[in-house]
Amino acid sequence: MIDKMMITCSDATMYVSKREEGKLSFQDRFKLFLHLAICKFCRLFAIQNKMIIKEIKHIHSEATLTDLEKEQIQAKILENNSSK
């Protein structure tokens, strides 16, 4: 039974990301908990991932474009779509 509860580091990194999105089942959260209890590298990844997500949300909330920048982006999109 313990073997079924152990996950790889690769699985743990995926679970950490899913946990941040709120898309992790109870069973998978428990598997992640067990893995993080024994793997210091994945614990470090989880901490770093949380910090990155926090900074991205902070940056995103402050990000604004001028009307000119918006128009330039829209023109580029239209230009790229018409060339296809």
Secondary structure, DSSP 8 states (H G I E B T S, - for coil): -HHHH---HHHHHHHHHHHHHT---HHHHHHHHHHHHH-HHHHHHHHHHHHHHHHHHHHHHH----HHHHHHHHHHHHHHHHT-
